[in-house]
Structure formats: structure tokens, C-alpha cells
């Protein structure tokens, strides 16, 4: 293994090797523009660049140490463990948190191929399952290579019905990339976080990701309106063959016109029009989701769109400073400090 920093000249080669928008070069530029320290690395075998990844560094208050965060990156094998250990030591990291972009069921069940040990699909022994995930382990992925008729046939009957209800009420959905649309989106997003009582990114975060990704054609908005009143907004990202739905918001007025359902259907059609293969719905609860869970409404809405519930590997921590790591974990007992932790890693 040969670990090297990735340079600006390697941007195209870098993007060819990553699989998720959060590992894209453009996402890294967005994170850097927020003032977050970001590092890009490549792993070489026999002089050939085989894997790349980027991670962010987050200062732990009242210490000289950092947390490194590697979202949606490569498989956490022994080679990656060695690379991350070296990086963490060089940058004074107490631990590295990583959430691989790996579908659990696409990994061979056996660690052997053709009678030989295959370390590519063995999780490095240095990694431990994290008690503090940031991303959900589960997600819904909708296959956009199907025809519109096939996609509709796999939706929940009530969802298909509500699409027609919205259309009959004259709800319109516009695809937009202008500043006025972003202002609408931001208002609806924070209306929703306030109503649902969950932690969301700051307006500056949304403004920066929007400005960074729209410049390179990787972001757009869908605004659903009824009688010229904006009721629902989705921010969509696109990277390689995938359309992502990470953020959205809505008003509770005029619930009967079913604006969110029509927004989802239009997002599917946008993805197909762009020639993309998948719609990634950014997260879900697991199988047999608890109806009393605070996220159940989001989960149920996505589930009824007819996508496949996939399970990823989950969240892992690579610990270099056990004492500081344990102290960091223990703050979960204190609500205010728990919020601080989330803010720290999501900056």
C-alpha cells in the first residue's frame, strides 16, 4: 500500500473512483468553503491509484485533538485501517468515524475466492461498531431504469391515488435553480425542522452547499405549489448515475392537495429525464419499523414510493485515544452535550 495526498490535477481520476456524492470532489470543495479542514488521499498498488477518499477534521472542544469523519467511503478493510491510522496519528485524531457506502448484501458471504483468502471483503480488526451513527444503516433506493408504469405499479396504492389527487387539485411542481426558489426552500425546510423538532443544518450550510453544487450542475430544487402558494420543496443532488433526495420541507396548510406525493413523483421523472439509474432517498428505518418512532412518518412516506430497502455496513470507529474516545461517547448521557456532538460532526 502506498498512501498519498490527492492533488487538484487528479480531480477527474478521483471522481471516477468514488461512489457517493459525499465523497465527490465537489462535495469536498463545499466542505472546505465552510472552513472545515478536509484531506483527500489515494491508495496505490504497484503505482496505480486504486482507491480514494476524503475526510474532514473536527476539533474536540477543550482539547488539542480532533475527530476525523469519513462518510460514504470505501470498504473498511485492513488496508484502509492502516491508512487511516497513519492519517489520524499525523493529524492528532482521537478517533476516526466512518460510514462506508457499501451495501451489506453485495459483499460475498464467504471470505474466500478461488480457494484464496480475500481480504478485500474482510473488515479490518481495528474497526469497532460505533455506538453513535450519523447516517442511518438503512435506506430506500428506487430503480429509475424501470418504466414509469412499472414504478407506479410498485408504489403503495394510496400513493398512486394521491398523485392523481394532487394533479386534480392543480398542484404544480417546478424544477428550479434560482435564488428565489432557494429562499422558498429554506423557509419550508426550517418550518419543518421546527414543527418536527429535529436537528437540522444551519442556513449557512444549506446556502453553501446550494451555491457550490448548482455551479457545477449537481443540484436543483423542486417546488410544489397550490394556487401559487409554495407548499413543498425538495433539494436534489445528482452524481454519476444517482439522484439524491437529502433535504426537503413543507407547510402543513392544504394537506388535502397532497403536494409532497406529487413532488416525489416529479423527482422520479426528473431522474429518468436525466438518464440516471437510481433515486437515493438518503436514509430510512429498518425492517418492521416502529410506528411510534419519531422518524416513522419520513420512513413510511419513502417506503410507499416502492423502492428497495437496502442495508449498508453501518458506522465504525477507529480508536487511537481510548480515554478521550470514551469521554466523547459518554456525553450521550447529557442532552446538551449530545447536541454539541452532532453540531461538531455536521459542521
C-alpha positions in Angstrom: 0.0 0.0 0.0 1.2 3.5 -0.8 -0.8 6.4 0.7 -0.5 9.8 -0.9 -2.4 13.1 -0.8 -4.6 13.7 -3.9 -3.8 16.9 -5.9 -6.0 19.2 -7.9 -4.6 17.7 -11.1 -6.2 14.4 -10.1 -9.7 15.7 -9.8 -11.2 13.7 -12.7 -9.4 10.5 -11.7 -10.5 11.0 -8.2 -14.2 11.4 -9.1 -14.1 8.2 -11.3 -13.2 6.1 -8.2 -15.7 7.4 -5.6 -19.3 6.1 -5.5 -21.3 8.7 -3.5 -21.8 12.4 -3.8 -20.5 13.0 -0.3 -17.1 11.7 -1.5 -17.2 13.7 -4.7 -14.6 16.4 -5.3 -17.3 19.0 -5.5 -18.7 18.0 -2.1 -15.2 18.3 -0.7 -15.0 21.8 -2.0 -18.3 22.6 -0.4 -17.0 21.4 3.0 -13.8 23.4 2.6 -15.8 26.5 1.8 -17.4 26.1 5.2 -14.0 26.4 6.8 -13.9 22.6 7.6 -10.4 21.1 7.3 -10.6 18.5 4.5 -8.0 15.9 3.4 -8.0 13.8 0.2 -6.0 10.7 -0.1 -5.3 7.9 -2.6 -4.2 4.4 -2.1 -1.8 3.0 -4.8 -0.9 -0.6 -5.7 2.1 -1.1 -7.9 2.0 2.6 -8.9 -1.7 2.5 -9.8 -4.3 4.6 -8.0 -6.9 2.0 -6.8 -8.9 3.8 -4.1 -9.5 7.4 -3.0 -11.4 9.1 -0.2 -11.8 12.4 1.6 -12.3 13.0 5.3 -13.0 16.1 7.4 -11.4 17.1 10.7 -13.4 18.4 13.7 -11.8 19.9 16.7 -12.8 18.4 20.1 -13.5 21.4 22.4 -11.1 22.0 25.3 -8.5 19.6 23.8 -5.8 19.6 21.1 -7.4 16.6 19.4 -9.7 16.0 16.5 -12.3 13.7 15.3 -11.9 12.6 11.6 -15.1 11.8 9.7 -15.2 9.7 6.5 -18.8 9.4 5.2 -19.9 7.1 2.3 -16.3 5.9 1.6 -14.7 2.6 0.6 -14.8 -0.8 2.3 -13.2 -0.7 5.8 -10.6 -3.4 5.2 -7.2 -3.9 6.8 -5.5 -1.7 4.1 -7.9 1.2 4.9 -7.4 0.7 8.6 -3.6 1.1 8.2 -4.1 4.2 6.0 -6.5 5.9 8.5 -4.3 5.0 11.4 -1.4 6.8 9.8 -3.6 9.8 8.9 -5.1 10.0 12.4 -1.7 9.9 14.0 -0.4 12.7 11.8 -3.4 14.9 12.5 -3.8 14.3 16.2 -7.2 12.5 15.9 -8.6 10.7 18.9 -10.7 8.5 16.6 -11.9 8.2 13.0 -15.7 7.7 12.3 -16.5 6.2 9.0 -19.8 5.1 7.3 -19.0 3.1 4.2 -21.0 3.4 1.0 -21.3 -0.4 0.9 -24.5 -2.5 0.6 -24.1 -5.3 3.2 -25.7 -7.8 0.9 -23.4 -7.1 -2.1 -20.4 -8.5 -0.1 -19.6 -12.1 -0.8 -20.8 -14.3 2.0 -17.5 -16.3 2.0 -14.2 -14.6 2.7 -12.6 -16.9 0.1 -12.5 -16.8 -3.6 -10.9 -19.5 -5.8 -9.6 -21.1 -2.6 -7.6 -18.0 -1.6 -8.1 -15.6 1.3 -9.8 -12.4 0.0 -9.0 -9.6 2.5 -10.9 -7.1 0.3 -14.2 -8.2 1.9 -13.0 -8.6 5.5 -13.5 -5.7 7.9 -10.2 -4.6 9.5 -9.9 -5.8 13.1 -9.0 -2.3 14.2 -12.6 -1.0 13.4 -15.3 -1.3 16.0 -19.0 -0.9 15.5 -19.9 2.6 16.6 -22.5 3.4 19.2 -23.1 6.7 17.6 -24.1 6.6 13.9 -24.7 9.8 12.0 -26.2 8.2 8.9 -28.9 5.5 9.2 -27.8 2.0 8.4 -30.9 1.6 6.1 -32.0 3.4 3.0 -34.5 3.2 0.2 -33.2 3.0 -3.3 -35.6 3.3 -6.2 -34.7 1.8 -9.6 -35.1 4.6 -12.3 -34.3 2.2 -15.2 -37.9 0.9 -14.9 -40.6 2.4 -17.0 -42.9 5.0 -15.4 -45.7 2.3 -15.5 -43.5 -0.2 -13.6 -42.5 2.3 -11.0 -46.2 3.3 -10.4 -47.2 -0.3 -10.2 -44.8 -0.9 -7.2 -46.0 2.1 -5.3 -48.4 1.8 -2.5 -52.0 2.1 -3.9 -52.6 5.1 -1.7 -49.5 6.8 -3.1 -50.7 6.3 -6.7 -54.1 7.6 -5.7 -52.7 10.7 -4.0 -50.6 11.6 -7.1 -53.9 11.8 -9.0 -55.5 13.8 -6.2 -52.7 16.4 -6.4 -53.0 16.6 -10.2 -56.7 17.0 -9.9 -56.3 19.9 -7.5 -54.0 21.6 -9.9 -50.8 21.3 -7.8 -47.8 22.3 -9.9 -44.1 21.2 -9.4 -41.4 23.3 -10.9 -37.7 22.4 -11.3 -35.7 25.5 -10.4 -32.2 26.6 -9.7 -32.7 30.3 -9.0 -32.2 32.2 -5.7 -35.9 32.9 -5.2 -36.6 29.2 -5.3 -33.8 28.6 -2.8 -35.4 31.2 -0.4 -38.7 29.3 -0.6 -36.9 26.0 0.0 -35.1 27.4 3.1 -38.3 28.7 4.6 -40.1 25.4 4.1 -37.1 23.4 5.4 -36.9 25.3 8.7 -40.6 25.3 9.1 -40.4 21.5 9.0 -37.5 21.2 11.4 -39.2 23.4 13.9 -42.5 21.5 13.6 -40.9 18.1 13.8 -38.4 19.1 16.5 -35.3 17.6 14.9 -31.8 19.0 14.5 -31.1 20.4 11.0 -28.1 22.0 9.3 -27.7 25.8 9.6 -28.9 28.2 6.9 -25.3 28.9 6.0 -24.7 25.2 5.5 -27.6 25.0 3.1 -26.7 28.2 1.3 -23.1 27.0 0.8 -24.0 23.5 -0.5 -26.5 25.0 -2.8 -24.2 27.6 -4.3 -21.3 25.1 -4.6 -23.2 22.3 -6.3 -25.5 24.4 -8.6 -22.4 26.0 -10.1 -21.4 22.6 -11.5 -24.9 21.3 -12.3 -25.1 18.9 -9.3 -28.1 20.4 -7.5 -31.6 21.5 -8.3 -34.9 22.3 -6.4 -38.4 21.1 -6.9 -41.0 23.5 -5.6 -44.7 22.3 -5.4 -47.3 25.0 -5.3 -51.1 25.2 -4.9 -52.9 28.3 -6.1 -49.4 30.0 -6.3 -48.7 29.1 -2.7 -45.5 27.1 -2.2 -46.3 24.0 -0.1 -43.4 21.6 -0.5 -39.7 21.8 -1.6 -37.1 19.2 -2.3 -33.4 19.8 -2.8 -32.0 17.2 -5.2 -28.3 16.3 -5.9 -27.0 14.3 -8.8 -23.7 12.5 -9.1 -22.8 9.8 -11.7 -25.9 7.6 -12.1 -27.7 8.6 -9.0 -30.2 11.2 -8.0 -30.2 12.0 -4.2 -33.0 13.4 -2.1 -31.2 14.6 1.1 -33.3 17.6 2.2 -36.9 18.9 2.0 -39.5 20.9 3.7 -43.2 21.6 3.7 -46.1 23.6 5.2 -49.0 21.9 6.9 -51.5 24.1 5.0 -53.6 22.4 2.3 -52.6 18.9 3.3 -55.5 17.6 1.3 -53.9 18.5 -2.0 -51.1 16.0 -1.5 -48.2 18.3 -2.7 -45.4 16.1 -1.2 -46.5 13.0 -3.1 -46.6 14.8 -6.4 -43.1 16.3 -5.6 -41.8 12.7 -5.2 -43.3 11.6 -8.5 -41.8 14.6 -10.3 -38.4 13.8 -8.7 -38.6 10.4 -10.2 -39.4 11.8 -13.6 -36.6 14.3 -13.3 -34.2 11.5 -12.6 -35.4 9.5 -15.6 -35.2 12.5 -17.8 -31.6 13.0 -16.8 -30.8 9.4 -17.7 -30.0 8.4 -14.1 -30.3 4.9 -12.8 -31.2 5.3 -9.1 -33.1 7.6 -6.7 -31.4 7.5 -3.3 -33.7 8.6 -0.5 -30.9 9.3 1.9 -32.0 7.2 4.9 -34.7 5.1 6.5 -35.6 3.0 9.5 -35.0 -0.7 9.3 -37.4 -3.6 8.6 -40.6 -3.7 10.7 -40.2 -0.1 11.6 -41.8 1.0 14.8 -44.9 3.3 14.1 -44.1 5.2 17.3 -40.6 6.1 16.2 -40.2 9.9 15.6 -38.9 9.3 12.1 -41.6 6.8 11.1 -43.5 9.4 9.1 -40.5 10.0 6.9 -39.8 6.3 6.6 -43.4 5.4 5.7 -43.6 8.1 3.0 -40.4 6.8 1.4 -41.4 3.2 1.7 -44.7 3.8 -0.1 -42.8 5.0 -3.2 -41.9 1.4 -3.9 -38.1 1.4 -3.6 -35.9 -1.3 -2.2 -34.9 -1.2 1.4 -31.2 -1.7 1.5 -28.9 -2.3 4.5 -25.4 -0.8 4.5 -22.5 -1.9 6.6 -23.2 0.8 9.2 -21.0 3.0 11.3 -17.5 2.2 12.5 -14.9 3.9 14.7 -11.2 3.5 14.5 -10.0 4.5 18.0 -6.5 5.9 18.7 -7.1 7.6 22.1 -9.4 5.3 24.1 -9.8 7.6 27.1 -10.8 10.6 25.0 -13.0 8.4 22.8 -14.8 7.0 25.8 -15.3 10.5 27.2 -16.7 11.6 23.9 -19.1 8.6 23.9 -20.3 9.3 27.4 -21.6 12.7 26.5 -24.6 10.9 25.1 -25.8 10.9 28.7 -26.2 14.7 28.6 -28.6 16.1 26.1 -26.9 19.5 25.6 -23.6 17.9 25.0 -25.2 15.4 22.7 -26.4 18.2 20.5 -22.9 19.7 20.6 -21.5 16.4 19.3 -24.0 16.4 16.4 -23.2 20.0 15.6 -19.5 19.3 15.7 -19.6 16.5 13.2 -22.1 18.1 10.9 -20.4 21.5 10.6 
